[in-house]
Amino acid sequence: MASPKAAKSPWAINELLIMVLAHLDMRSLARSACVCRRWSEIALDMLWRDVDDLMQLLALLAPFGRPEKSTTLPHGQAFYIHKFKKAPTRRDWDRFQRYACRVRKLSYEEYVPRTRRRCVDPSALNLLANWYPTSEIFPNLQSLTWCASTPVMQQLSVVFMHARLKRLEIGVYNVTAPPLAEYFQQIIRRIPLLPYLALRLPQRSSIRDTEEDVVRFIRGLRHLQLFVAPIYGLTSRIAAELSKLPHLDTISLSPPIELGNGDRTDVSQFAPILHDHAFPSLKALCMCSQITFAIQLFSGRFSPVNITYLCVHVLAVVDPLVVQQFFTVIKDRCHLLSELHVDFMIHPDSPISVLPPPVHERPSMETFRPLLSCRRLTRFEFRWDYPLNLTDRDMEEFATGLPYIETFILNCDAIIEFSLSSLTPKALLPFARHCPRLRRLGLYLNATGLQVPLPTQPTLAQFARLEKLYVGVSDIDRVEPVVLFLSQLCALGCEIIAGLRWPDAFGITLDRAGIVDDRRARMTQACVRWMELGKVLPLVIKARMDEKARMAALHGEVARLTTSRLQEKERSDRLQREVQDLRVRHGHRA
């Protein structure tokens, strides 16, 4: 009898092997590449797919010599430059090609601290450009990020570009030699169908210095679908040129960083000149300017009214009536809008008032009421300077007016002030009752003064899908009553997010505004207590779930015993009737 066919080894299944190797670190992947030929191909693909160390990759071609320290770069930062020790041979080129075809993503950022000690000398890239056997060094490269510390090194990034590149992120320099326009023209020639472009600015520079070249660059990229600019990099002229691109789907802004944001005065007046058929394919728009210019943009005849996503980074707070006018324009013009962000970023450049405005001069429910007519809205985020003029009753109107909302962030990380917020933890209840799709909720609360024990509310609604609750630095005096309250609303797994988006920038902003009182200590205490609450909340929710399960089991047992008792009573009554019938029959016989 023939023996049964041996079962196939799980390691012979490529899909399973890929899943296992995907969880390994770089050192383990390198070891896996030495197991066998089949493992080697898969492991090497993973090992060299995403490259963020160009020197390590080029070392496969030829060894590097000892680094040379360079301090001639901007702001006196120390960089270490590496050169090839010898010229590559034909055999070196052939060996390097085996690895070059595996690279899908290449990132070279000389301002990253790790890269400063491993900078590649321009001579190495010139050697690649002049002597590489084929015209495409990395033929399967899909994404290239190149932000060098010098214009010469920046322009050498074209060595790695080819027509199939999908994503390009580059630094922009204002230099005359080599000219930036020539660099841009080389990119257009090499990647005429580029769909994704992100621009970065060097430290302490302005987009105005290179605006003319950037406009011509955009004009040559007719197939661009997504454009990313620095936070202060989307000027009126650049936006006007982008409006002419037939396939542009998204205009985005990079998050603010310490240096390289650009000059805020470049975008203080945002008024692009638009023409017929402007932004024919635009679905997502992110802009930074005064909110009055956003009103003008969307009130215009050729405004991008078909967008589904809008983010406005506000340079300065304005009167609530202006904000209400903006929301009214959005309601009347942008009928497809599903995500809206109005963001006054608190960072060192922000104009902050030391004395907070009176409560009646802050955005109120009247300000936000136009948004309740935006029935497609699923995500709304609003960030201002000081707490808003809202009450718990206003949250009921929000929740009933936006029943399909999934993310609702309402100035949860406001600047703390001496008076307490008018919103209490009870402001969460309407959202639990009326918003079954809500996943992220953020409010600036006054969680002080809650009493223990809390009154039991059997009909208290729970959040169906809430994943994150953002509280910023909301005031809280005791953890116990708040955690007992939230345990009735939140499901197991709901995360409490306390603190600020950019704590360092927030602190510098308060320093420059002259806010040096004890509010800093209150912020720290609030963060500590909310983080403690976040650790305790899952335990309390689990205890409530166990108690509910135990009570449900007890109720089930009581119901079973009650049913059994009723059945026994019916049986007893039936027997008594039978006995009575027997007595009656025997009595007649007697």
C-alpha positions in Angstrom: 0.0 0.0 0.0 1.4 3.4 -1.0 2.2 5.8 1.8 0.0 8.9 2.0 1.4 12.0 0.3 3.4 14.1 2.8 1.7 17.3 3.9 3.0 20.5 2.4 5.3 22.5 4.8 3.7 25.8 5.9 7.1 27.5 5.1 6.5 26.5 1.4 3.5 28.9 1.3 4.8 32.3 0.2 1.8 34.2 1.6 2.4 32.7 5.1 6.1 33.3 4.9 5.6 36.9 3.9 3.2 37.4 6.9 5.8 36.0 9.3 8.7 37.9 7.9 6.7 41.2 8.0 6.9 41.1 11.8 10.7 40.9 12.0 13.1 43.7 12.6 15.9 44.6 10.2 18.5 42.5 11.9 16.2 39.4 11.8 15.3 40.0 8.2 19.0 40.1 7.3 19.5 36.8 8.9 16.4 35.3 7.2 17.9 36.3 3.9 20.7 33.8 4.5 18.4 30.7 5.1 17.8 29.7 1.5 17.3 31.2 -2.0 13.5 31.5 -1.7 13.7 33.1 1.7 16.4 35.4 0.5 14.3 36.9 -2.3 11.4 37.6 0.1 13.5 38.9 2.9 15.6 41.1 0.7 12.5 42.7 -0.8 11.3 43.6 2.7 14.7 44.7 3.8 15.3 47.2 1.0 11.7 48.2 0.2 11.7 51.4 2.4 15.2 53.0 2.6 15.8 55.9 5.0 19.6 55.5 5.1 21.1 56.3 1.7 24.6 55.8 2.8 23.8 52.2 3.9 22.3 51.5 0.5 25.2 53.1 -1.5 27.7 51.2 0.6 26.6 48.1 -1.3 28.1 49.7 -4.4 31.5 50.9 -2.9 32.9 51.4 0.6 32.9 54.9 2.1 35.9 56.6 3.6 36.2 58.4 6.9 33.6 61.2 7.4 34.6 64.8 7.0 33.0 67.3 9.3 31.4 70.3 7.6 30.3 73.4 9.5 29.7 75.7 6.5 26.0 74.8 6.4 23.2 77.0 7.6 23.1 78.0 11.3 26.4 76.4 12.1 25.0 72.8 12.3 27.6 70.1 12.2 27.3 67.7 9.3 29.5 64.7 8.5 30.1 64.1 4.7 31.0 60.7 3.4 32.9 60.0 0.1 33.6 56.8 -1.8 37.0 55.3 -1.0 37.3 53.9 -4.6 35.5 53.9 -7.9 33.1 51.0 -8.3 34.0 48.2 -10.7 31.8 46.5 -13.3 31.2 43.7 -10.8 30.2 46.2 -8.1 27.6 47.7 -10.5 26.1 44.3 -11.2 25.9 43.4 -7.5 24.3 46.8 -6.7 21.6 46.3 -9.3 20.4 43.2 -7.5 19.4 45.4 -4.6 18.5 48.5 -6.5 15.5 46.9 -8.1 14.0 46.2 -4.7 13.8 49.8 -3.5 10.2 51.2 -3.5 10.6 54.2 -1.2 13.7 56.4 -0.6 13.9 59.1 2.0 16.9 61.4 2.4 16.5 64.2 4.9 19.8 65.8 6.0 18.2 67.9 8.8 17.1 64.8 10.7 19.6 64.3 13.5 20.4 60.7 12.6 21.2 61.7 9.0 23.5 64.6 9.9 26.2 62.1 10.7 25.7 60.1 7.5 25.4 62.7 4.7 26.5 61.5 1.3 29.0 63.7 -0.7 27.7 65.1 -4.0 30.6 63.3 -5.8 29.0 59.9 -5.0 25.7 61.0 -6.7 27.6 62.5 -9.7 29.3 59.1 -10.1 25.9 57.4 -10.1 24.6 59.8 -12.7 27.6 59.5 -15.0 28.5 55.9 -14.8 25.4 53.9 -13.8 24.8 51.2 -16.5 21.1 52.0 -16.9 19.2 55.3 -17.0 17.0 54.3 -14.0 19.0 53.6 -10.8 16.0 52.4 -8.8 13.6 51.2 -11.6 10.8 50.3 -9.2 11.0 53.4 -7.0 7.5 54.7 -6.2 8.2 57.4 -3.5 11.1 59.8 -3.2 11.6 62.2 -0.3 14.7 64.4 -0.7 15.4 67.4 1.6 19.1 68.2 1.5 21.0 70.9 3.4 22.5 72.6 0.3 21.0 73.5 -3.1 23.6 71.5 -5.0 22.8 68.3 -3.1 19.1 69.0 -3.4 19.3 69.2 -7.2 21.1 65.9 -7.4 17.9 64.2 -6.4 17.0 64.1 -10.1 19.4 61.2 -10.4 16.8 58.9 -8.8 13.8 60.2 -10.7 12.0 58.3 -13.5 8.7 58.4 -15.2 6.9 55.9 -13.0 7.5 57.8 -9.8 4.2 58.3 -7.9 5.1 60.4 -4.9 7.7 63.2 -4.7 8.6 65.3 -1.7 11.4 67.9 -2.1 13.0 70.9 -0.5 12.7 74.3 -2.2 15.7 76.8 -2.2 16.0 80.3 -3.4 19.3 80.3 -5.2 20.6 81.6 -8.5 23.3 78.9 -9.0 22.2 76.3 -9.7 18.8 78.0 -10.6 15.7 76.5 -9.1 13.8 76.8 -12.3 16.2 74.5 -14.0 15.8 71.9 -11.2 12.0 72.1 -11.7 12.3 71.7 -15.4 14.4 68.5 -15.0 11.7 67.1 -12.7 9.0 67.9 -15.3 11.0 66.2 -18.0 11.7 63.1 -15.9 8.2 62.7 -14.2 5.6 64.3 -16.6 2.8 62.3 -15.1 3.6 62.9 -11.4 0.4 62.6 -9.3 1.7 63.6 -5.8 3.9 66.6 -5.0 4.9 67.9 -1.6 7.1 71.0 -1.1 9.2 71.8 1.9 11.0 75.1 2.8 14.4 75.4 4.4 14.7 76.9 7.8 13.6 80.6 8.2 12.7 81.0 4.5 9.6 82.2 2.8 7.6 80.8 -0.1 7.5 84.3 -1.6 11.2 84.0 -2.5 10.5 81.1 -4.9 6.8 81.7 -5.7 7.4 82.5 -9.4 9.4 79.3 -10.0 6.8 77.2 -8.0 4.0 78.6 -10.1 5.7 77.6 -13.3 6.6 74.2 -11.8 2.9 73.5 -11.0 1.9 74.7 -14.5 4.1 71.9 -16.0 2.5 69.1 -13.9 -0.8 68.7 -15.6 -1.5 65.3 -14.1 -1.0 66.4 -10.5 -3.7 64.9 -8.2 -2.4 65.8 -4.7 -0.4 68.9 -3.7 1.1 69.5 -0.2 2.6 72.9 0.8 4.1 74.1 4.1 1.6 75.6 6.6 2.3 79.1 5.2 3.1 78.0 1.7 -0.3 78.2 -0.1 -0.3 81.7 -1.5 -3.0 83.3 -3.7 -0.9 82.9 -6.9 -0.1 79.2 -6.1 -3.7 78.5 -5.4 -4.8 80.2 -8.6 -2.4 78.1 -10.6 -3.6 74.9 -8.9 -7.2 75.8 -9.8 -6.3 75.2 -13.5 -5.1 71.6 -13.0 -7.8 69.2 -14.4 -7.1 66.3 -12.2 -6.2 67.9 -8.8 -8.1 66.2 -6.1 -6.5 67.4 -2.8 -4.7 70.5 -1.6 -3.2 69.9 1.8 -0.8 71.6 4.2 2.0 70.1 6.2 1.6 70.2 10.0 3.5 73.1 11.7 7.1 72.3 12.7 9.7 74.2 14.6 11.4 75.6 11.5 10.5 75.5 7.9 6.8 76.7 8.1 7.3 79.8 5.9 6.2 83.3 6.7 2.7 83.9 7.9 2.5 87.3 6.2 2.6 85.4 2.9 -0.9 84.0 3.5 -2.4 86.8 5.6 -4.3 87.9 2.5 -5.6 84.9 0.6 -7.5 86.0 -2.6 -6.7 83.8 -5.6 -8.0 85.0 -8.9 -10.2 82.2 -10.2 -11.8 81.7 -13.6 -14.5 79.5 -15.1 -14.1 75.8 -14.4 -11.7 76.4 -11.5 -10.8 73.4 -9.4 -12.8 71.0 -11.7 -11.9 67.9 -9.6 -11.1 69.2 -6.2 -12.6 67.3 -3.3 -10.4 68.3 -0.3 -9.0 71.7 0.5 -6.7 72.9 3.3 -5.9 76.6 3.5 -4.3 79.0 6.0 -5.4 82.6 6.2 -7.8 85.0 7.9 -11.3 83.7 8.1 -12.7 86.7 6.2 -10.8 85.6 3.1 -12.3 82.1 3.4 -15.7 83.8 3.3 -14.7 85.7 0.2 -13.4 82.6 -1.5 -16.5 80.5 -1.0 -18.8 83.4 -1.8 -17.2 83.9 -5.2 -18.7 82.8 -8.5 -15.9 80.2 -9.2 -15.4 78.9 -5.7 -14.7 75.1 -5.1 -18.3 74.3 -3.9 -18.0 70.5 -4.7 -15.5 69.8 -2.0 -16.2 67.2 0.7 -13.4 68.2 3.0 -12.4 71.7 4.2 -9.8 72.7 6.7 -9.2 76.4 7.5 -6.2 77.2 9.6 -7.1 80.6 11.1 -4.3 83.1 11.6 -6.2 85.1 14.2 -9.5 84.9 16.1 -12.3 87.1 14.9 -15.7 88.3 16.1 -18.3 85.5 16.5 -20.5 87.1 13.9 -17.8 86.6 11.3 -17.5 83.0 12.3 -21.3 82.6 12.0 -21.1 84.3 8.5 -18.5 81.8 7.5 -20.6 78.8 8.6 -23.6 80.3 6.8 -21.7 80.6 3.5 -20.5 77.0 3.9 -24.1 75.8 4.5 -25.4 77.6 1.5 -22.6 76.8 -1.0 -20.9 73.5 0.0 -23.8 71.0 0.0 -21.5 67.9 -0.3 -19.3 68.8 2.6 -18.8 65.9 5.1 -15.7 67.1 7.0 -15.1 70.7 8.3 -12.1 71.9 10.4 -11.7 75.4 11.7 -8.4 75.5 13.5 -6.8 78.5 15.3 -3.4 76.9 16.1 -1.9 78.0 19.4 1.9 78.3 18.7 4.6 80.9 19.2 3.5 83.0 16.2 -0.2 83.2 17.3 -1.6 86.5 18.4 -2.9 85.7 21.9 -4.8 88.1 24.1 -3.6 88.1 27.7 -7.0 89.2 29.0 -9.7 86.8 27.8 -12.7 88.4 26.1 -16.0 88.5 28.0 -18.0 85.3 27.8 -20.8 87.0 25.8 -18.2 88.0 23.1 -17.2 84.4 22.4 -18.7 82.0 19.9 -22.0 80.7 21.2 -24.7 78.4 20.0 -26.0 81.1 17.7 -22.6 81.1 16.0 -22.7 77.3 15.2 -26.4 77.0 14.4 -26.0 77.3 10.6 -24.0 74.0 10.7 -27.0 72.1 11.9 -28.4 72.3 8.4 -25.4 70.4 7.0 -26.9 67.0 7.1 -23.9 65.3 5.4 -21.5 66.5 8.0 -19.8 63.5 9.7 -16.7 65.2 11.1 -16.5 68.7 12.7 -13.5 70.1 14.6 -13.4 73.7 15.9 -10.4 75.1 17.8 -10.3 78.6 19.2 -8.3 80.4 21.9 -10.4 80.6 25.1 -13.3 78.4 26.1 -16.6 79.0 24.2 -19.9 80.5 25.4 -21.8 77.2 25.5 -23.9 75.3 28.0 -25.0 71.7 28.6 -28.3 72.6 27.0 -26.5 73.7 23.8 -25.0 70.2 23.5 -28.5 68.8 23.3 -29.1 71.0 20.2 -25.8 69.9 18.7 -26.5 66.2 19.2 -30.0 66.3 17.8 -29.0 68.5 14.9 -26.0 66.3 13.9 -27.2 62.7 14.5 -24.8 61.2 11.9 -21.7 62.9 13.3 -18.7 60.6 13.8 -16.1 63.1 15.1 -17.0 66.1 17.1 -14.1 68.2 18.6 -15.2 71.5 20.1 -12.3 73.5 21.4 -11.2 70.8 23.9 -7.7 72.2 24.3 -8.6 75.8 25.0 -6.4 78.2 27.0 -7.2 77.6 30.7 -8.6 80.6 32.6 -9.5 81.3 36.2 -13.2 80.9 35.7 -14.5 77.4 35.1 -16.1 76.1 31.9 -19.9 76.2 31.7 -19.9 72.6 30.3 -20.1 69.8 32.8 -19.7 66.0 32.2 -23.5 66.0 31.8 -22.9 67.6 28.4 -21.8 64.2 27.2 -25.3 62.7 27.7 -27.0 64.1 24.6 -24.3 62.7 22.3 -24.7 59.2 23.9 -28.5 59.4 23.3 -28.6 60.9 19.8 -25.3 60.1 18.0 -24.9 56.3 17.6 -22.1 56.7 15.1 -19.9 59.0 17.2 -16.3 57.7 17.5 -14.4 60.7 18.7 -15.7 63.4 21.0 -13.8 66.4 22.5 -15.1 69.0 24.9 -13.6 71.4 27.4 -15.3 70.5 30.6 -15.7 71.5 34.2 -15.5 68.2 36.0 -15.3 69.6 39.5 -17.9 69.3 42.2 -19.5 66.0 41.2 -21.0 64.2 44.2 -20.4 60.6 45.3 -22.4 58.5 45.2 -24.0 59.5 41.9 -27.7 58.9 41.6 -28.5 55.7 39.7 -30.1 56.3 36.3 -31.4 53.0 34.8 -32.3 54.7 31.5 -28.9 56.3 31.1 -27.8 55.9 27.4 -24.3 54.6 26.6 -22.1 55.5 23.7 -22.4 52.9 21.0 -19.1 53.3 19.3 -17.1 56.0 21.2 -13.3 55.2 20.9 -11.7 58.4 22.1 -12.8 61.2 24.5 -10.6 64.3 24.3 -10.7 66.5 27.4 -7.6 68.7 26.9 -6.8 70.3 30.3 -10.3 70.4 31.6 -10.6 71.2 35.3 -11.0 68.2 37.5 -10.7 68.1 41.3 -11.3 64.4 42.1 -11.0 61.3 40.0 -13.5 59.0 41.8 -16.8 60.8 40.9 -15.9 61.5 37.3 -14.7 57.9 36.7 -18.0 56.6 38.2 -19.9 58.9 35.9 -18.0 58.0 32.7 -18.1 54.3 33.5 -21.9 54.5 32.9 -21.4 56.1 29.5 -18.3 54.6 27.9 -17.8 51.1 26.6 -14.7 49.1 27.4 -11.8 50.2 25.2 -12.8 53.9 25.2 -9.6 56.0 25.6 -9.4 59.2 27.5 -7.1 61.7 25.8 -5.8 64.5 28.0 -3.3 67.3 27.3 -2.5 69.5 24.4 -1.6 68.9 20.7 1.8 70.7 20.9 2.6 71.3 24.6 6.0 72.9 24.0 4.6 75.4 21.5 1.6 76.0 23.8 4.0 76.9 26.7 6.1 79.2 24.6 2.9 81.0 23.4 1.8 81.6 26.9 5.2 82.9 27.9 5.2 85.4 25.0 1.7 86.4 25.9 2.8 87.1 29.4 0.6 84.4 31.0 2.9 83.2 33.8 0.4 82.8 36.7 -0.7 79.6 38.5 -2.7 78.4 35.5 0.3 76.4 34.5 0.2 74.4 37.7 -3.6 73.8 37.2 -2.9 72.5 33.7 -0.3 70.0 35.0 -2.6 68.9 37.8 -5.5 68.4 35.4 -3.4 66.3 33.0 -2.2 64.1 35.9 -5.7 63.5 37.2 -7.1 62.8 33.7 -4.3 60.4 33.0 -5.0 58.6 36.3 -8.7 58.5 35.4 -7.8 57.0 32.0 -6.0 54.1 33.8 -8.8 53.5 36.3 -11.7 53.8 33.9 -11.3 50.4 32.1 -11.3 48.7 35.5 -14.4 50.4 36.6 -16.2 49.7 33.3 -15.1 46.0 33.6 -16.5 45.9 37.1 -19.8 47.4 36.0 -19.9 44.9 33.1 -19.3 42.0 35.5 -21.9 43.4 37.9 -24.4 43.7 35.1 -23.7 40.2 34.0 -24.1 38.9 37.6 -27.4 40.9 38.0 -28.6 39.5 34.7 -27.8 36.0 35.9 -29.6 36.6 39.1 -32.6 38.0 37.3 -32.6 35.0 35.0 -32.5 32.7 38.0 -35.3 34.6 39.7 -37.3 34.4 36.5 -36.6 30.7 36.3 -37.7 30.1 39.9 -40.8 32.2 39.4 -41.7 30.2 36.3 -41.1 27.0 38.1 -43.2 28.2 41.1 -46.1 29.1 38.8 -45.8 25.7 37.1 -45.9 24.0 40.5 -48.8 26.1 41.5 -50.7 25.2 38.3 -49.9 21.5 38.9 -51.1 21.8 42.6 -54.3 23.4 41.5 -54.9 20.8 38.9 -54.4 18.0 41.5 -56.7 19.7 43.9 -59.4 19.9 41.3 -59.0 16.2 40.5 -59.3 15.3 44.2 -62.4 17.4 44.5 -63.9 15.7 41.5 -63.1 12.3 43.0 -64.8 13.3 46.3 -67.9 14.5 44.4 -68.1 11.3 42.4 -67.7 9.0 45.5 -70.2 11.1 47.4 -72.9 10.5 44.8 -72.2 6.7 45.0 -72.7 6.7 48.7 
